[in-house]
């Protein structure tokens, strides 16, 4: 695969004819490896990282599981959740 710099101001029909600056080249297969600009980023023989449990202190403040309506639903407070959902919308 080859990534080119976008042709600015060119018409579509002329864009393929004009030389474009190559930004990056790479190749690979989701079954074996990913290589960009002669640097291997991933290969199937790499060790697998151990999964870690996601805790509340690891979540971003924007995570949808922290929405006030979702928290109310988890506590079984469905009427309260509906009011909070309407306020968010």
Secondary structure, 3 states (H helix, E strand, C coil): CEEECCCCCCCHHHHCCCCCCEEEEEEEECCCEEEECCEEEEECCCCCCCCCCCCHHHCCCCCHHHCHHHHHHHCCCHHHHHHHHHHHC
